[in-house]
Amino acid sequence: MAVAFSLFLSLVCFLQLAVRSHAAALTTTIGPNERVCFYADADKAGEKIGFYFAVQSGGSFDIDFEVKDPNEKVLLDGKRERQGDYVFTANTVGEYSFCFENDMSTLTEKLVDFDIMVESEPRREPPVKPGQIADQTSALEESIFRLNGMLINIKRTQKYFHTRENRGFDIVKSTKNRMFWYTVFESLAVIGMAVVQVYVLQTFFTKTGRRYKV
């Protein structure tokens, strides 16, 4: 009973302290020729920084991005990217910048969904005597890390389908607008052709000519 209770306490402590992270999942609108930057702090060297983004709507669903460290060194960049998922190690303590730029578009604004996560994974020894439940705890830790990896994969899959859904909705809305204006122009063309035909027929059956008075 005591062993089971100690194992339970170890599990609770491990779940609370195994992964410490802070993340920011945001959605922003970037206008034409606009540059927008966001920032995240790394408290110590060696922390993992995750950066995910996806263009949800606007134009060809592409955007320029750039990631810099506190020393203004470019770590990641891309041109006309639709989405990206990156993880890198923060070797320098300080503020990291994540910038998006919509300079390829002069009229269309872009809706970008992105996620910035700063994560550290400290290990904590179980609060039990050495050799008591070491094997059980090691197996438990491995199971938890496997579950964490599976949850991350599920989260990425959800983001992927969310992006596909938003892009599909934007394409459907754009197609609907195009069909509406095509129908309007087609109706105006039919009306114009009818008016022209009536005018031509009237000119055929109307007597024209000059009258002279004698």
C-alpha positions as CSV (number, residue, x, y, z in Angstrom):
1,M,0.0,0.0,0.0
2,A,2.8,2.4,0.9
3,V,4.6,1.6,-2.4
4,A,1.5,2.3,-4.4
5,F,1.0,5.6,-2.5
6,S,4.6,6.6,-3.2
7,L,4.2,5.7,-6.8
8,F,1.1,7.9,-7.0
9,L,2.9,10.8,-5.5
10,S,5.8,10.3,-7.9
11,L,3.3,10.4,-10.8
12,V,1.7,13.6,-9.6
13,C,5.0,15.4,-9.1
14,F,6.3,14.2,-12.5
15,L,3.2,15.4,-14.3
16,Q,3.4,18.8,-12.7
17,L,7.1,19.3,-13.3
18,A,8.2,17.1,-16.2
19,V,7.3,19.7,-18.8
20,R,7.2,23.4,-18.0
21,S,6.2,25.5,-21.0
22,H,4.4,28.7,-21.9
23,A,2.9,29.2,-25.3
24,A,1.0,31.8,-27.2
25,A,-1.5,30.7,-29.8
26,L,-2.7,33.7,-31.8
27,T,-4.4,34.8,-34.9
28,T,-3.5,38.1,-36.6
29,T,-4.5,39.9,-39.8
30,I,-1.6,41.4,-41.8
31,G,-2.5,44.1,-44.3
32,P,-0.9,44.8,-47.7
33,N,2.8,45.9,-47.4
34,E,2.7,45.4,-43.6
35,R,5.2,43.9,-41.3
36,V,4.2,42.5,-37.9
37,C,6.5,41.1,-35.2
38,F,5.9,39.1,-32.1
39,Y,8.3,38.4,-29.3
40,A,9.1,35.6,-26.8
41,D,11.6,35.4,-24.0
42,A,14.0,32.6,-23.3
43,D,14.9,32.6,-19.6
44,K,17.9,30.3,-19.9
45,A,20.1,28.8,-22.6
46,G,19.0,25.4,-23.9
47,E,15.3,25.9,-23.8
48,K,13.3,24.6,-26.8
49,I,11.3,27.1,-28.8
50,G,8.5,25.8,-31.1
51,F,7.2,28.0,-33.9
52,Y,4.2,27.1,-36.0
53,F,2.2,29.2,-38.5
54,A,-0.3,28.7,-41.2
55,V,-2.0,31.3,-43.6
56,Q,-5.7,30.8,-43.2
57,S,-7.0,33.1,-45.9
58,G,-5.9,35.8,-48.3
59,G,-4.4,35.7,-51.8
60,S,-2.4,32.6,-52.5
61,F,-2.2,31.7,-48.8
62,D,1.5,32.7,-48.6
63,I,3.5,35.0,-46.3
64,D,7.1,35.9,-45.7
65,F,8.5,35.2,-42.2
66,E,11.7,35.7,-40.2
67,V,12.9,34.6,-36.8
68,K,15.8,36.4,-35.0
69,D,17.6,35.8,-31.8
70,P,18.4,38.5,-29.2
71,N,21.6,39.4,-31.2
72,E,19.6,40.1,-34.3
73,K,20.9,36.9,-36.0
74,V,18.5,35.3,-38.4
75,L,17.6,31.8,-37.3
76,L,14.8,31.0,-39.7
77,D,13.3,32.8,-42.7
78,G,11.2,32.0,-45.7
79,K,9.5,33.6,-48.7
80,R,6.0,33.0,-49.8
81,E,5.5,30.1,-47.3
82,R,2.0,28.8,-46.7
83,Q,2.8,27.2,-43.3
84,G,5.6,26.0,-41.2
85,D,6.4,24.0,-38.1
86,Y,9.8,24.5,-36.5
87,V,11.6,23.6,-33.3
88,F,15.0,25.1,-32.4
89,T,17.2,25.5,-29.3
90,A,17.6,28.9,-27.7
91,N,21.3,29.2,-27.2
92,T,21.1,32.8,-26.1
93,V,19.1,34.2,-23.2
94,G,16.8,37.1,-24.2
95,E,14.0,38.1,-26.5
96,Y,13.4,36.3,-29.8
97,S,11.5,38.0,-32.6
98,F,9.0,36.3,-34.9
99,C,8.1,38.6,-37.9
100,F,5.6,38.2,-40.7
101,E,5.6,40.4,-43.8
102,N,3.0,40.8,-46.5
103,D,5.0,42.8,-49.0
104,M,4.1,40.7,-52.1
105,S,0.4,41.8,-51.9
106,T,-0.8,45.3,-52.6
107,L,-4.5,44.8,-52.1
108,T,-5.1,41.5,-50.2
109,E,-4.7,41.1,-46.4
110,K,-3.6,37.8,-44.9
111,L,-5.1,36.0,-41.9
112,V,-2.3,34.1,-40.1
113,D,-2.7,31.6,-37.3
114,F,0.5,31.0,-35.4
115,D,1.8,29.4,-32.2
116,I,5.0,30.3,-30.2
117,M,6.0,27.9,-27.4
118,V,9.0,28.2,-25.1
119,E,9.5,24.9,-23.4
120,S,12.0,23.4,-20.8
121,E,12.0,19.8,-19.6
122,P,13.7,19.6,-16.2
123,R,14.1,16.1,-14.7
124,R,13.1,15.7,-11.0
125,E,14.1,12.7,-9.0
126,P,11.2,10.8,-7.4
127,P,10.8,11.6,-3.7
128,V,11.4,8.0,-2.6
129,K,14.4,6.1,-1.3
130,P,16.9,4.8,-3.9
131,G,16.1,1.3,-5.2
132,Q,12.5,1.3,-3.9
133,I,10.4,1.7,-7.1
134,A,13.1,2.9,-9.6
135,D,12.1,0.4,-12.2
136,Q,8.4,1.2,-12.0
137,T,9.1,5.0,-12.1
138,S,11.4,4.7,-15.2
139,A,8.7,2.7,-17.0
140,L,6.1,5.3,-16.0
141,E,8.3,8.2,-17.2
142,E,8.7,6.5,-20.6
143,S,5.0,5.9,-20.9
144,I,4.3,9.6,-20.1
145,F,6.8,10.8,-22.7
146,R,5.3,8.5,-25.3
147,L,1.8,9.9,-24.4
148,N,3.2,13.4,-24.7
149,G,4.6,12.7,-28.1
150,M,1.3,11.2,-29.3
151,L,-0.6,14.3,-28.0
152,I,1.8,16.6,-29.8
153,N,1.1,14.6,-33.0
154,I,-2.6,14.9,-32.5
155,K,-2.3,18.6,-31.9
156,R,-0.4,19.1,-35.2
157,T,-2.9,17.0,-37.0
158,Q,-5.7,19.1,-35.7
159,K,-3.9,22.3,-36.8
160,Y,-3.4,20.8,-40.2
161,F,-7.1,20.0,-40.7
162,H,-8.1,23.3,-39.2
163,T,-5.9,25.1,-41.8
164,R,-7.3,23.0,-44.6
165,E,-10.9,23.8,-43.4
166,N,-10.2,27.5,-43.3
167,R,-8.6,27.5,-46.7
168,G,-11.4,25.5,-48.2
169,F,-13.9,27.9,-46.8
170,D,-12.0,30.8,-48.2
171,I,-11.9,29.2,-51.6
172,V,-15.6,28.4,-51.5
173,K,-16.4,32.0,-50.5
174,S,-14.2,33.4,-53.3
175,T,-15.8,31.1,-55.8
176,K,-19.3,32.1,-54.6
177,N,-18.4,35.8,-55.1
178,R,-17.0,35.2,-58.6
179,M,-20.1,33.2,-59.6
180,F,-22.3,36.0,-58.3
181,W,-20.5,38.7,-60.3
182,Y,-20.4,36.4,-63.3
183,T,-24.2,36.0,-63.1
184,V,-24.7,39.8,-62.8
185,F,-22.5,40.5,-65.8
186,E,-24.2,37.7,-67.8
187,S,-27.6,39.1,-67.0
188,L,-26.5,42.6,-68.0
189,A,-25.1,41.2,-71.3
190,V,-28.4,39.4,-72.1
191,I,-30.4,42.6,-71.4
192,G,-28.0,44.6,-73.5
193,M,-28.3,42.1,-76.4
194,A,-32.1,42.2,-76.2
195,V,-32.0,46.0,-76.3
196,V,-29.7,45.9,-79.4
197,Q,-31.9,43.4,-81.1
198,V,-35.0,45.4,-80.6
199,Y,-33.3,48.5,-81.9
200,V,-32.1,46.7,-85.0
201,L,-35.5,45.3,-85.7
202,Q,-37.1,48.7,-85.3
203,T,-34.6,50.1,-87.9
204,F,-35.6,47.4,-90.4
205,F,-39.3,48.0,-90.2
206,T,-39.3,51.8,-89.8
207,K,-39.6,53.9,-93.0
208,T,-36.9,56.4,-93.1
209,G,-36.2,59.1,-95.6
210,R,-36.6,62.7,-96.5
211,R,-39.8,64.4,-97.3
212,Y,-40.0,67.1,-99.9
213,K,-42.8,69.6,-100.1
214,V,-43.8,70.7,-103.6
